[in-house]
Amino acid sequence: MQKLLFIINSAPYGSENLFNALRLAIMLQEEHQSAVELKLFLLSDAVVAGLDKQNPAEGYNVQQALEIITGFGAEVKLCKTCTNARGITDLPLAEGVSVGTLGDLSRWTLWADKVLSF
């Protein structure tokens, strides 16, 4: 089994970087579910993607994409320092998403066979 860690820094809207990372994660799970294990750690402005009740006016919905990913069994964590800095630590999160620490990211990095950064 290939262990993949996605480290995502990009804001959820205004650029498609984060959404493209999520699209790749979904495709890996859909096409290679028995061959991959995924973990996603969101930093900087990417942590906003983990909030519940997103309702973008048009285009893609990153909350929905994250819920598909966690539905496949992937772990998704938001950087606690980053959520604190943005005042969102205590807000409701999307299903399957939790707040983590740099300690989690450190352990996940050693766990991973490959690290992808977006």
ABEGO torsion letter per residue (X at the ends): XBBBBBBBABBABGBAAAAAAAAAAAAAAAAAAAABBBBBBBBEAAAAAABBGBBBABEBBAAAAAAAAAAAGBBBBBBAAAAAAAGAAABBBBBGBBBBBAAAAAAAAAABABBBBX
